[in-house]
């Protein structure tokens, strides 16, 4: 049963990946998201429906536009594969639940933010703001349905809040605190090194904190610097004037947010149980 869910949900992920590819293509160009069918970036030839099939559509065309032979971007092949793996893993990890829905929404946004940052070195408000709103929406839904999440109680549990007393409202407060923490730390870093740490990174850290709550946000912030590595951090702050870092920071924030989103509950339990 679980295997069937993983396969079906992974397949859904492959098609979501095709949609994310379209988002990653149109958002940086300020093109309307839902207008006109997907087309070649070079000659404008519209894709036939078979060409939109995940992976198969790319392989069938041997990675090139069938009209002008222009090479298709790497993400057209990779996004459906990555999204299918992520969705399959989420279905395996979460089972059919509210958490599966929530983590799928977060993952979709995080993937697209990482891809655009890798490709353009940009974290777009047009993507991060809808992600923030979607996360707030899920938070409200969680309160209305009273679906508390362990990850969001870390602070209160550490302060002696007895397990079993969780309410989704306390969790929402924790999510707000996480957002403030992510924003606060990165806003200071942005003031210290405006070129190294862009304002897009500040908004992305806010999103990471809102998803994971406090103290999950602590792990997100330190995890991102740990992944970025000491050399990267040094470059970030002593980088030459007028020069952006060679590597965008966004994908590292995305990775650590994703890890805390998935494994934060387990880490927290182990910590509290000493
Ligand atoms: Zn073309």
py3Dmol code that shows the C-alpha trace and the ligand (Angstrom):
import py3Dmol

protein = """\
ATOM      1  CA  UNK A   1       0.000   0.000   0.000  1.00  0.00           C
ATOM      2  CA  UNK A   2       2.781   2.370   1.038  1.00  0.00           C
ATOM      3  CA  UNK A   3       4.747   1.412  -2.104  1.00  0.00           C
ATOM      4  CA  UNK A   4       1.746   2.217  -4.314  1.00  0.00           C
ATOM      5  CA  UNK A   5       1.457   5.642  -2.646  1.00  0.00           C
ATOM      6  CA  UNK A   6       5.185   6.313  -3.123  1.00  0.00           C
ATOM      7  CA  UNK A   7       5.054   5.397  -6.827  1.00  0.00           C
ATOM      8  CA  UNK A   8       1.861   7.348  -7.547  1.00  0.00           C
ATOM      9  CA  UNK A   9       3.011  10.385  -5.578  1.00  0.00           C
ATOM     10  CA  UNK A  10       6.442  10.249  -7.216  1.00  0.00           C
ATOM     11  CA  UNK A  11       4.722  10.200 -10.607  1.00  0.00           C
ATOM     12  CA  UNK A  12       2.675  13.240  -9.572  1.00  0.00           C
ATOM     13  CA  UNK A  13       5.993  14.825  -8.563  1.00  0.00           C
ATOM     14  CA  UNK A  14       7.376  14.284 -12.087  1.00  0.00           C
ATOM     15  CA  UNK A  15       4.502  16.309 -13.554  1.00  0.00           C
ATOM     16  CA  UNK A  16       4.824  18.949 -10.828  1.00  0.00           C
ATOM     17  CA  UNK A  17       8.485  19.125 -11.933  1.00  0.00           C
ATOM     18  CA  UNK A  18       7.368  20.022 -15.479  1.00  0.00           C
ATOM     19  CA  UNK A  19       5.261  22.837 -14.004  1.00  0.00           C
ATOM     20  CA  UNK A  20       8.199  24.003 -11.844  1.00  0.00           C
ATOM     21  CA  UNK A  21      10.367  24.093 -14.982  1.00  0.00           C
ATOM     22  CA  UNK A  22       7.810  26.439 -16.558  1.00  0.00           C
ATOM     23  CA  UNK A  23       7.825  28.622 -13.419  1.00  0.00           C
ATOM     24  CA  UNK A  24      11.660  28.688 -13.396  1.00  0.00           C
ATOM     25  CA  UNK A  25      11.562  29.699 -17.067  1.00  0.00           C
ATOM     26  CA  UNK A  26       8.934  32.452 -16.891  1.00  0.00           C
ATOM     27  CA  UNK A  27       9.362  34.092 -13.476  1.00  0.00           C
ATOM     28  CA  UNK A  28      12.839  35.600 -14.119  1.00  0.00           C
ATOM     29  CA  UNK A  29      11.583  37.016 -17.450  1.00  0.00           C
ATOM     30  CA  UNK A  30       8.539  38.569 -15.795  1.00  0.00           C
ATOM     31  CA  UNK A  31       6.429  36.632 -18.300  1.00  0.00           C
ATOM     32  CA  UNK A  32       2.830  35.865 -17.290  1.00  0.00           C
ATOM     33  CA  UNK A  33       2.776  32.411 -15.707  1.00  0.00           C
ATOM     34  CA  UNK A  34      -0.467  31.109 -17.168  1.00  0.00           C
ATOM     35  CA  UNK A  35      -0.449  32.694 -20.599  1.00  0.00           C
ATOM     36  CA  UNK A  36       0.375  30.758 -23.739  1.00  0.00           C
ATOM     37  CA  UNK A  37       1.691  27.239 -23.836  1.00  0.00           C
ATOM     38  CA  UNK A  38       5.302  26.393 -23.005  1.00  0.00           C
ATOM     39  CA  UNK A  39       7.597  27.223 -25.898  1.00  0.00           C
ATOM     40  CA  UNK A  40      11.214  27.275 -27.074  1.00  0.00           C
ATOM     41  CA  UNK A  41      13.196  30.122 -25.500  1.00  0.00           C
ATOM     42  CA  UNK A  42      15.048  30.766 -28.770  1.00  0.00           C
ATOM     43  CA  UNK A  43      12.569  30.418 -31.658  1.00  0.00           C
ATOM     44  CA  UNK A  44       9.279  30.505 -29.751  1.00  0.00           C
ATOM     45  CA  UNK A  45       7.922  27.264 -31.246  1.00  0.00           C
ATOM     46  CA  UNK A  46       5.252  25.891 -28.877  1.00  0.00           C
ATOM     47  CA  UNK A  47       5.877  22.437 -27.410  1.00  0.00           C
ATOM     48  CA  UNK A  48       3.529  19.651 -28.474  1.00  0.00           C
ATOM     49  CA  UNK A  49       1.877  17.852 -25.542  1.00  0.00           C
ATOM     50  CA  UNK A  50       4.115  14.739 -25.906  1.00  0.00           C
ATOM     51  CA  UNK A  51       7.131  17.030 -25.565  1.00  0.00           C
ATOM     52  CA  UNK A  52       5.862  18.139 -22.158  1.00  0.00           C
ATOM     53  CA  UNK A  53       5.994  14.628 -20.707  1.00  0.00           C
ATOM     54  CA  UNK A  54       8.559  14.482 -17.897  1.00  0.00           C
ATOM     55  CA  UNK A  55      11.969  13.101 -18.957  1.00  0.00           C
ATOM     56  CA  UNK A  56      10.485  11.288 -21.988  1.00  0.00           C
ATOM     57  CA  UNK A  57       9.723  14.580 -23.736  1.00  0.00           C
ATOM     58  CA  UNK A  58      13.335  15.678 -23.248  1.00  0.00           C
ATOM     59  CA  UNK A  59      14.911  12.382 -24.350  1.00  0.00           C
ATOM     60  CA  UNK A  60      12.626  12.090 -27.369  1.00  0.00           C
ATOM     61  CA  UNK A  61      13.948  15.452 -28.612  1.00  0.00           C
ATOM     62  CA  UNK A  62      17.496  14.508 -27.571  1.00  0.00           C
ATOM     63  CA  UNK A  63      17.572  17.648 -25.430  1.00  0.00           C
ATOM     64  CA  UNK A  64      17.027  20.005 -28.366  1.00  0.00           C
ATOM     65  CA  UNK A  65      14.147  22.111 -29.735  1.00  0.00           C
ATOM     66  CA  UNK A  66      12.537  20.147 -32.559  1.00  0.00           C
ATOM     67  CA  UNK A  67      12.094  23.335 -34.637  1.00  0.00           C
ATOM     68  CA  UNK A  68      15.402  25.249 -34.293  1.00  0.00           C
ATOM     69  CA  UNK A  69      17.692  22.626 -32.680  1.00  0.00           C
ATOM     70  CA  UNK A  70      18.532  24.994 -29.798  1.00  0.00           C
ATOM     71  CA  UNK A  71      19.709  23.114 -26.719  1.00  0.00           C
ATOM     72  CA  UNK A  72      17.095  22.886 -23.957  1.00  0.00           C
ATOM     73  CA  UNK A  73      18.098  24.065 -20.464  1.00  0.00           C
ATOM     74  CA  UNK A  74      19.440  21.376 -18.082  1.00  0.00           C
ATOM     75  CA  UNK A  75      16.593  21.963 -15.659  1.00  0.00           C
ATOM     76  CA  UNK A  76      14.026  20.683 -18.213  1.00  0.00           C
ATOM     77  CA  UNK A  77      15.491  17.208 -17.743  1.00  0.00           C
ATOM     78  CA  UNK A  78      16.493  17.468 -14.082  1.00  0.00           C
ATOM     79  CA  UNK A  79      13.487  19.183 -12.438  1.00  0.00           C
ATOM     80  CA  UNK A  80      10.974  16.364 -13.117  1.00  0.00           C
ATOM     81  CA  UNK A  81      13.515  13.782 -11.878  1.00  0.00           C
ATOM     82  CA  UNK A  82      14.399  15.728  -8.717  1.00  0.00           C
ATOM     83  CA  UNK A  83      10.764  16.571  -7.934  1.00  0.00           C
ATOM     84  CA  UNK A  84       9.675  12.948  -8.481  1.00  0.00           C
ATOM     85  CA  UNK A  85      12.375  11.739  -6.066  1.00  0.00           C
ATOM     86  CA  UNK A  86      11.487  14.406  -3.488  1.00  0.00           C
ATOM     87  CA  UNK A  87       7.746  13.685  -3.684  1.00  0.00           C
ATOM     88  CA  UNK A  88       8.330   9.912  -3.581  1.00  0.00           C
ATOM     89  CA  UNK A  89      10.529  10.333  -0.517  1.00  0.00           C
ATOM     90  CA  UNK A  90       7.942  12.588   1.170  1.00  0.00           C
ATOM     91  CA  UNK A  91       5.177  10.010   0.550  1.00  0.00           C
ATOM     92  CA  UNK A  92       7.399   7.306   2.062  1.00  0.00           C
ATOM     93  CA  UNK A  93       8.334   9.487   5.039  1.00  0.00           C
ATOM     94  CA  UNK A  94       4.964  11.084   5.815  1.00  0.00           C
ATOM     95  CA  UNK A  95       2.351   8.662   4.517  1.00  0.00           C
ATOM     96  CA  UNK A  96      -1.031  10.054   3.469  1.00  0.00           C
ATOM     97  CA  UNK A  97      -1.342  13.007   5.866  1.00  0.00           C
ATOM     98  CA  UNK A  98      -1.592  16.755   6.285  1.00  0.00           C
ATOM     99  CA  UNK A  99       2.204  16.809   6.661  1.00  0.00           C
ATOM    100  CA  UNK A 100       2.549  15.267   3.192  1.00  0.00           C
ATOM    101  CA  UNK A 101       0.484  18.095   1.699  1.00  0.00           C
ATOM    102  CA  UNK A 102       2.324  20.795   3.661  1.00  0.00           C
ATOM    103  CA  UNK A 103       5.817  19.447   2.955  1.00  0.00           C
ATOM    104  CA  UNK A 104       4.987  19.019  -0.746  1.00  0.00           C
ATOM    105  CA  UNK A 105       3.943  22.678  -1.005  1.00  0.00           C
ATOM    106  CA  UNK A 106       7.095  23.820   0.837  1.00  0.00           C
ATOM    107  CA  UNK A 107       9.283  21.548  -1.317  1.00  0.00           C
ATOM    108  CA  UNK A 108       7.810  22.808  -4.599  1.00  0.00           C
ATOM    109  CA  UNK A 109       8.583  26.418  -3.672  1.00  0.00           C
ATOM    110  CA  UNK A 110      12.025  25.585  -2.257  1.00  0.00           C
ATOM    111  CA  UNK A 111      13.039  23.668  -5.404  1.00  0.00           C
ATOM    112  CA  UNK A 112      12.026  26.504  -7.714  1.00  0.00           C
ATOM    113  CA  UNK A 113      13.762  29.115  -5.513  1.00  0.00           C
ATOM    114  CA  UNK A 114      17.007  27.081  -5.512  1.00  0.00           C
ATOM    115  CA  UNK A 115      16.924  26.523  -9.288  1.00  0.00           C
ATOM    116  CA  UNK A 116      16.330  30.199 -10.130  1.00  0.00           C
ATOM    117  CA  UNK A 117      19.079  31.241  -7.695  1.00  0.00           C
ATOM    118  CA  UNK A 118      21.534  28.750  -9.251  1.00  0.00           C
ATOM    119  CA  UNK A 119      20.672  29.879 -12.764  1.00  0.00           C
ATOM    120  CA  UNK A 120      20.307  33.654 -12.315  1.00  0.00           C
ATOM    121  CA  UNK A 121      21.758  34.377  -8.854  1.00  0.00           C
ATOM    122  CA  UNK A 122      18.393  35.859  -7.973  1.00  0.00           C
ATOM    123  CA  UNK A 123      15.835  35.188  -5.265  1.00  0.00           C
ATOM    124  CA  UNK A 124      12.645  36.640  -6.687  1.00  0.00           C
ATOM    125  CA  UNK A 125       9.939  38.313  -4.623  1.00  0.00           C
ATOM    126  CA  UNK A 126       7.483  36.962  -7.193  1.00  0.00           C
ATOM    127  CA  UNK A 127       8.291  33.474  -5.905  1.00  0.00           C
ATOM    128  CA  UNK A 128       9.200  34.058  -2.236  1.00  0.00           C
ATOM    129  CA  UNK A 129       6.104  36.111  -1.359  1.00  0.00           C
ATOM    130  CA  UNK A 130       3.619  33.507  -2.661  1.00  0.00           C
ATOM    131  CA  UNK A 131       5.676  30.910  -0.750  1.00  0.00           C
ATOM    132  CA  UNK A 132       5.350  32.984   2.448  1.00  0.00           C
ATOM    133  CA  UNK A 133       1.601  33.377   1.917  1.00  0.00           C
ATOM    134  CA  UNK A 134       1.145  29.666   1.218  1.00  0.00           C
ATOM    135  CA  UNK A 135       3.045  28.846   4.433  1.00  0.00           C
ATOM    136  CA  UNK A 136       0.870  31.269   6.429  1.00  0.00           C
ATOM    137  CA  UNK A 137      -2.220  29.688   4.810  1.00  0.00           C
ATOM    138  CA  UNK A 138      -1.105  26.188   5.844  1.00  0.00           C
ATOM    139  CA  UNK A 139      -0.362  27.512   9.337  1.00  0.00           C
ATOM    140  CA  UNK A 140      -3.902  28.900   9.672  1.00  0.00           C
ATOM    141  CA  UNK A 141      -5.319  25.620   8.337  1.00  0.00           C
ATOM    142  CA  UNK A 142      -3.239  23.744  10.909  1.00  0.00           C
ATOM    143  CA  UNK A 143      -4.718  25.900  13.707  1.00  0.00           C
ATOM    144  CA  UNK A 144      -8.279  25.492  12.389  1.00  0.00           C
ATOM    145  CA  UNK A 145      -7.932  21.710  12.110  1.00  0.00           C
ATOM    146  CA  UNK A 146      -5.904  21.566  15.347  1.00  0.00           C
ATOM    147  CA  UNK A 147      -3.027  19.594  13.836  1.00  0.00           C
ATOM    148  CA  UNK A 148       0.002  20.358  16.024  1.00  0.00           C
ATOM    149  CA  UNK A 149       3.458  19.462  14.745  1.00  0.00           C
ATOM    150  CA  UNK A 150       6.167  18.351  17.098  1.00  0.00           C
ATOM    151  CA  UNK A 151       8.847  20.401  15.326  1.00  0.00           C
ATOM    152  CA  UNK A 152       7.014  23.612  16.226  1.00  0.00           C
ATOM    153  CA  UNK A 153       7.076  22.960  19.980  1.00  0.00           C
ATOM    154  CA  UNK A 154      10.802  22.761  20.562  1.00  0.00           C
ATOM    155  CA  UNK A 155      11.055  25.960  22.571  1.00  0.00           C
ATOM    156  CA  UNK A 156       8.110  25.225  24.823  1.00  0.00           C
ATOM    157  CA  UNK A 157       9.126  21.602  25.326  1.00  0.00           C
ATOM    158  CA  UNK A 158      12.601  22.683  26.372  1.00  0.00           C
ATOM    159  CA  UNK A 159      11.007  25.164  28.798  1.00  0.00           C
ATOM    160  CA  UNK A 160       9.111  22.376  30.497  1.00  0.00           C
ATOM    161  CA  UNK A 161       5.932  22.342  28.439  1.00  0.00           C
ATOM    162  CA  UNK A 162       4.561  18.837  28.950  1.00  0.00           C
ATOM    163  CA  UNK A 163       4.044  16.741  25.829  1.00  0.00           C
ATOM    164  CA  UNK A 164       0.353  16.215  25.247  1.00  0.00           C
ATOM    165  CA  UNK A 165      -0.417  19.864  25.939  1.00  0.00           C
ATOM    166  CA  UNK A 166       0.444  20.901  22.397  1.00  0.00           C
ATOM    167  CA  UNK A 167      -2.073  22.975  20.575  1.00  0.00           C
ATOM    168  CA  UNK A 168      -1.714  24.124  17.003  1.00  0.00           C
ATOM    169  CA  UNK A 169      -1.976  27.740  18.190  1.00  0.00           C
ATOM    170  CA  UNK A 170       1.239  27.436  20.211  1.00  0.00           C
ATOM    171  CA  UNK A 171       2.828  25.905  17.118  1.00  0.00           C
ATOM    172  CA  UNK A 172       1.767  28.929  15.076  1.00  0.00           C
ATOM    173  CA  UNK A 173       3.447  31.215  17.618  1.00  0.00           C
ATOM    174  CA  UNK A 174       6.606  29.157  17.267  1.00  0.00           C
ATOM    175  CA  UNK A 175       6.442  29.514  13.478  1.00  0.00           C
ATOM    176  CA  UNK A 176       6.138  33.285  13.859  1.00  0.00           C
ATOM    177  CA  UNK A 177       9.146  33.296  16.202  1.00  0.00           C
ATOM    178  CA  UNK A 178      11.112  31.213  13.690  1.00  0.00           C
ATOM    179  CA  UNK A 179      10.332  33.673  10.912  1.00  0.00           C
ATOM    180  CA  UNK A 180      11.464  36.596  13.108  1.00  0.00           C
ATOM    181  CA  UNK A 181      14.685  34.774  13.983  1.00  0.00           C
ATOM    182  CA  UNK A 182      15.539  33.936  10.346  1.00  0.00           C
ATOM    183  CA  UNK A 183      14.744  37.493   9.312  1.00  0.00           C
ATOM    184  CA  UNK A 184      16.708  39.019  12.202  1.00  0.00           C
ATOM    185  CA  UNK A 185      19.940  37.082  11.682  1.00  0.00           C
ATOM    186  CA  UNK A 186      20.041  37.565   7.914  1.00  0.00           C
ATOM    187  CA  UNK A 187      18.984  41.196   8.098  1.00  0.00           C
ATOM    188  CA  UNK A 188      22.018  41.889  10.300  1.00  0.00           C
ATOM    189  CA  UNK A 189      24.255  39.929   7.899  1.00  0.00           C
ATOM    190  CA  UNK A 190      22.782  41.946   5.033  1.00  0.00           C
ATOM    191  CA  UNK A 191      23.605  45.202   6.835  1.00  0.00           C
ATOM    192  CA  UNK A 192      27.168  43.986   7.485  1.00  0.00           C
ATOM    193  CA  UNK A 193      27.759  42.732   3.947  1.00  0.00           C
ATOM    194  CA  UNK A 194      25.058  44.003   1.566  1.00  0.00           C
ATOM    195  CA  UNK A 195      26.816  42.574  -1.484  1.00  0.00           C
ATOM    196  CA  UNK A 196      27.584  39.181   0.027  1.00  0.00           C
ATOM    197  CA  UNK A 197      24.125  38.641   1.495  1.00  0.00           C
ATOM    198  CA  UNK A 198      21.363  40.032  -0.687  1.00  0.00           C
ATOM    199  CA  UNK A 199      17.909  41.077   0.508  1.00  0.00           C
ATOM    200  CA  UNK A 200      16.540  38.002  -1.301  1.00  0.00           C
ATOM    201  CA  UNK A 201      18.495  35.852   1.156  1.00  0.00           C
ATOM    202  CA  UNK A 202      16.870  37.767   4.042  1.00  0.00           C
ATOM    203  CA  UNK A 203      13.387  36.910   2.702  1.00  0.00           C
ATOM    204  CA  UNK A 204      14.354  33.291   2.068  1.00  0.00           C
ATOM    205  CA  UNK A 205      15.680  32.932   5.646  1.00  0.00           C
ATOM    206  CA  UNK A 206      12.332  34.348   6.854  1.00  0.00           C
ATOM    207  CA  UNK A 207      10.553  31.650   4.856  1.00  0.00           C
ATOM    208  CA  UNK A 208      12.852  28.940   6.243  1.00  0.00           C
ATOM    209  CA  UNK A 209      12.132  30.118   9.795  1.00  0.00           C
ATOM    210  CA  UNK A 210       8.385  30.277   9.182  1.00  0.00           C
ATOM    211  CA  UNK A 211       8.348  26.710   7.848  1.00  0.00           C
ATOM    212  CA  UNK A 212      10.441  25.218  10.655  1.00  0.00           C
ATOM    213  CA  UNK A 213       9.483  27.425  13.627  1.00  0.00           C
ATOM    214  CA  UNK A 214      11.725  28.177  16.585  1.00  0.00           C
ATOM    215  CA  UNK A 215      14.144  26.619  17.528  1.00  0.00           C
ATOM    216  CA  UNK A 216      14.139  24.786  14.165  1.00  0.00           C
ATOM    217  CA  UNK A 217      15.136  28.110  12.595  1.00  0.00           C
ATOM    218  CA  UNK A 218      18.388  27.994  14.602  1.00  0.00           C
ATOM    219  CA  UNK A 219      19.302  24.733  12.880  1.00  0.00           C
ATOM    220  CA  UNK A 220      18.307  26.217   9.498  1.00  0.00           C
ATOM    221  CA  UNK A 221      20.574  29.255   9.911  1.00  0.00           C
ATOM    222  CA  UNK A 222      23.599  27.407  11.280  1.00  0.00           C
ATOM    223  CA  UNK A 223      23.034  24.471   8.944  1.00  0.00           C
ATOM    224  CA  UNK A 224      23.171  26.765   5.910  1.00  0.00           C
ATOM    225  CA  UNK A 225      26.521  28.224   7.009  1.00  0.00           C
ATOM    226  CA  UNK A 226      27.845  24.755   7.805  1.00  0.00           C
ATOM    227  CA  UNK A 227      26.918  23.547   4.292  1.00  0.00           C
ATOM    228  CA  UNK A 228      28.310  26.685   2.673  1.00  0.00           C
ATOM    229  CA  UNK A 229      31.612  25.964   4.385  1.00  0.00           C
ATOM    230  CA  UNK A 230      34.188  28.211   6.065  1.00  0.00           C
ATOM    231  CA  UNK A 231      35.786  29.260   2.762  1.00  0.00           C
ATOM    232  CA  UNK A 232      32.454  30.297   1.320  1.00  0.00           C
ATOM    233  CA  UNK A 233      31.575  32.307   4.438  1.00  0.00           C
ATOM    234  CA  UNK A 234      34.947  34.061   4.330  1.00  0.00           C
ATOM    235  CA  UNK A 235      34.426  34.974   0.670  1.00  0.00           C
ATOM    236  CA  UNK A 236      30.974  36.254   1.547  1.00  0.00           C
ATOM    237  CA  UNK A 237      32.337  38.831   3.980  1.00  0.00           C
ATOM    238  CA  UNK A 238      35.708  39.811   2.548  1.00  0.00           C
ATOM    239  CA  UNK A 239      34.628  39.562  -1.102  1.00  0.00           C
ATOM    240  CA  UNK A 240      35.939  42.322  -3.336  1.00  0.00           C
ATOM    241  CA  UNK A 241      33.856  45.441  -3.637  1.00  0.00           C
ATOM    242  CA  UNK A 242      31.253  45.263  -6.388  1.00  0.00           C
ATOM    243  CA  UNK A 243      31.732  41.574  -6.876  1.00  0.00           C
ATOM    244  CA  UNK A 244      29.101  39.031  -5.962  1.00  0.00           C
ATOM    245  CA  UNK A 245      30.142  35.723  -4.433  1.00  0.00           C
ATOM    246  CA  UNK A 246      30.826  33.067  -7.046  1.00  0.00           C
ATOM    247  CA  UNK A 247      28.258  30.777  -5.427  1.00  0.00           C
ATOM    248  CA  UNK A 248      24.708  31.893  -4.524  1.00  0.00           C
ATOM    249  CA  UNK A 249      23.719  31.334  -0.893  1.00  0.00           C
ATOM    250  CA  UNK A 250      20.049  30.516  -1.548  1.00  0.00           C
ATOM    251  CA  UNK A 251      20.459  26.809  -2.405  1.00  0.00           C
ATOM    252  CA  UNK A 252      22.263  26.227   0.918  1.00  0.00           C
ATOM    253  CA  UNK A 253      19.409  27.855   2.853  1.00  0.00           C
ATOM    254  CA  UNK A 254      16.973  25.723   0.858  1.00  0.00           C
ATOM    255  CA  UNK A 255      18.884  22.522   1.683  1.00  0.00           C
ATOM    256  CA  UNK A 256      19.081  23.229   5.411  1.00  0.00           C
ATOM    257  CA  UNK A 257      15.393  24.281   5.548  1.00  0.00           C
ATOM    258  CA  UNK A 258      14.447  21.070   3.805  1.00  0.00           C
ATOM    259  CA  UNK A 259      16.553  18.931   6.150  1.00  0.00           C
ATOM    260  CA  UNK A 260      15.111  20.563   9.295  1.00  0.00           C
ATOM    261  CA  UNK A 261      11.579  20.324   7.861  1.00  0.00           C
ATOM    262  CA  UNK A 262      12.034  16.556   7.476  1.00  0.00           C
ATOM    263  CA  UNK A 263      14.291  15.503  10.332  1.00  0.00           C
ATOM    264  CA  UNK A 264      13.855  18.332  12.857  1.00  0.00           C
ATOM    265  CA  UNK A 265      11.251  16.365  14.835  1.00  0.00           C
ATOM    266  CA  UNK A 266      13.638  13.455  15.300  1.00  0.00           C
ATOM    267  CA  UNK A 267      16.609  15.680  16.230  1.00  0.00           C
ATOM    268  CA  UNK A 268      14.525  17.531  18.778  1.00  0.00           C
ATOM    269  CA  UNK A 269      13.234  14.356  20.426  1.00  0.00           C
ATOM    270  CA  UNK A 270      16.746  12.962  20.706  1.00  0.00           C
ATOM    271  CA  UNK A 271      17.969  16.260  22.195  1.00  0.00           C
ATOM    272  CA  UNK A 272      15.157  16.443  24.757  1.00  0.00           C
ATOM    273  CA  UNK A 273      15.616  12.826  25.768  1.00  0.00           C
ATOM    274  CA  UNK A 274      19.284  13.591  26.342  1.00  0.00           C
TER     275      UNK A 274
END
"""
ligand_1 = """\
1
ZN
Zn 13.432 26.511 -30.934
"""
view = py3Dmol.view(width=600, height=400)
view.addModel(protein, "pdb")
view.setStyle({"model": 0}, {"cartoon": {"style": "trace"}})
view.addModel(ligand_1, "xyz")
view.setStyle({"model": 1}, {"stick": {}})
view.zoomTo()
view.show()
